[in-house]
């Protein structure tokens, strides 16, 4: 026996209605439904804002949960959703995003991938997310002007001070530890990882940040420039080569960077 309408979620009922109309040859638009049921749109957006708050406050715990739910490794989830991660937690519709949608729509028409123009201004607006943010007690206007990545909220383990430049940050996640360790530099992170492994601990992952863009990287996939007793990390070898040519230093892959750090740790160089 199917559940009565009163027992089913309103979104489920609307989705069923949408599909039935589509099968009858109608072409209902999402805009039609959002304007008719704005409270459902806002409720959904409030849920996403709450999810963002939780992952900002408990990134490791939620990354583990995401791994359970999606099958994507927790280390990858953290790289995207953790502090200063690859994926921004910005909830505002910034002008650059809307301009990008306009350019995409224009490109689709020029490539003849669509047979009619799309009114981006009527379809893309922030009225619902503005209202959801207001109900969550968030300042939408302030966030709209904020382009900074989600900050690290604790001090670096090696300096006991905040990390002010994410391009220099490094992190390691030790198996069995609830939180990811933060370090002020890539060499400090690699040194800590070497010490942990020497103590018999398993390092789940080491993160560094691209020296040019600040993008979070998996250290074992990065390139490094060693010079002046420090390491700078890069996503692309061409960027590492250019940095070394301009400032001096040797370009290393991750295994060689580990060896260099290990040698320094052993007092050999």
N, C-alpha and C positions, 0 to 999 in steps of 0.2 A: 504494500500500500504506500502510495506516495504521500509525502508530507503535505499538509495543508498550506495554503499561501501565507497564513499568519505565522507559520513556523519556519518559513524560509527567509533567507536574507534578502533584503530589498534589491541588492545588486544582482543576485542570482535571478530574481524575477525579471529585472530589466534586461539582463543578457538574453534570457529566454524570449522575451518579447521582441528584442532586436533581431534575433535570428529568425523568428517566425515571420516578421515583416519582410526581411530580406528574401526569404524563400517565396513569399507572395509576389515578389517582383518590385517591392518598394526599395528605396535607397535612403533609409534614414541616416542622418548624420550624427556624429558624436556631439556636435554643437547643440543640436536639438535636445539631446538628453541632458547635457550639462546645464543648459538654461532652464530646463524643466525641473531638474533635481540638483540644484547647486549644493544643497546640504550634504549630499553623498560625495560630491567631488571634494568639498572642503574636509569632510571626515577622512577621506582617503589621504589627502595631503597632510592633514594633521598627524596621521599615523606614520607617514614617511618622515615627517619632521621629528617625531618622537624616536623613530628608529635611528635617525642620524644622531640625535642627542645621546642615545645609549651607546652607539658605537664610538662616539668621541670619548665618552667617559670610561668605557670598558672594552677597548679595541681587541685585546687578546681573547677575552672570554667570548665576545661576539664573533670573532674570526673562527674560533673553534666550533661555535654553533653553526656558522655558515658552512663550514666544512662538512658537518654532519648532514645538513639539509641539502646541500648542492653537490657534494662530492669533490668540490674544488679545495685543494689543500689550504689549511689555515694560514700557512706562510704566504700564499698568494693573496688570500683575502686581506691579510694584514697589510701587505704591500700596497694594495689599492685603497683600503678603507681606514688604515691606521693614521696616526698623526703625520702630517706632511707627506701623505700618500699620493699615489698616482692619480686616484680619482678624487676630484674636489668634492667636498661636502657642501658646497655652495648651493643654496636653494633658490636664489634669485634668478630672474630672467634678465641678464645683463644685455645692454645694447649690442655687444659683439655677437652674442648668441643669436639674437633675432636677425642681425645682418647676415650671419652665416646661413640661416634658414632661407632667407630671401635669395641669396646667391645660389643655394642648392636648388631652389625651385626654378630659378632662371635657367640653370644648367640643364635640368631635366626637360624643360621646354625646348631648349636649343638642340638637345640630343633626340628630340621627338619621343621621349619616354612617357609623355603625358599629352593628352589631346586638348587640354583646356588649362587656362591660367588659374593659379591658386591665390586667393586673397590672403596673404600672410597676416596682414594687420587684423583681419577679422577672426582668424583662427588662433593666432599666437598672442596671448595677452596674459598679464600676471594678476588679474583681479582675484582669481580663486586662491592662488598661493599667498597673495597679500592678506586676504581674509584669514586663511589658515594660520599664517605667521602671527597675525594680530591675536587670534584666539589662543595661541601658544605663548603669548607674551614676548614675542620676538620683534625686534626693530628692523623691519624690512628695508626701509630707506637707508639705514646705516650699513646693512649688509650689502645692499646694491652697490655701494661705493667701495666696498672692501674686496680687494683682489688677493689678499694675503692667504697663503695655504694654512690649513689647520695647524696650529703651533704644537710643539712639544710642550707638555705640561709639567715635566719634572726636570730636575737638574741632571747634567751629565755625570756619569759615575766617576770619571777620571778627574774632573775639576770641581765637582760639587757646585757647579754654577749653571745657569741656563744656557742653552745653545741659541745664540742670536742669529747665526747664519746657517740655514739648513743645508746649504751647498757643502758645508764642511762636516756635517753630522754623519755618524755611523751608529749602527745598532746591531745587537746580536740577541738571538733567541735561543736559550739553552733548554734542552729537553728536561722537563720536570719543573721548570720555573714558570710561575704564573704570569710574569710580566717580561716584556722585552727590555733589555738593558740599553741605555742611551749613552753615547760617547761623543766627545767634542770634535773628533777627527776620524778619518778612515783608518789611519795608522793606530790610533788608540783602540778602535773596534777590532781590527785584525790582531793586535797584540793581546787583547782580552780573550779573543777566540782561541788563540794559540795557547794561552795559559790555561783556559778551561779544558781544552783537549788534553793538555799535558797532565791535568788533574783527573783525567778519566771521564770527563763529562762529554756529552754529545751535543754539538752545536747544530741546532735545527737549521738556522739560516743566519747569514750576515747581510745586512743592508748598508749601502752607502748611497750617496747622492751625486748626481752628475754635476761636475764643477761649473759647467756652463749654464745649465738650465735649472738645476735643483731637483730634477726628477729623481724619485726614489728608484734605486737599482738593486738587483740581486748581485752581491759582490762577486760571486763566481762567474757571472756573465759580463762583468765590467772590465775595462782597461784602466790601468793606473800609470801615473807619471811619478817616479821616485826622484826626488831631488831636494837637497837642503835638509835632509832628515825628515821629510814628510811625504805623504802620498796624496795625490789628487785623483779622483775617480771620474771616469767618463763612460758614456754609453757606447760611443763610436771610437774606433781606433784612429780614424782620421782627426778627430778632435783632440785625442791624446797626443798624436804626432805633432799637430799644430801647436799645442800648449808647450810641449817639450822643445820644439824648435825655437819658440819665442822666448821661453823663460829658462830653458835648460832642464836637464833631467833625462831619465831613461824610461822608455815605455815598457811596461810589464803587463803580462796577463795575470790572472788571479793566482795560479800556482806559484809563479815567480814572485808576486807581491807577498804571498805567504812566506816564502823562503827568505825574502829580504827582512821581513818583520821578525821571523824566527831567529835569523842571524843576529839582528840587533838585540833581541831578547837574550840571546846567549852571550852577548858581549863580544861577538867576533868582529863586528864592524861598528 
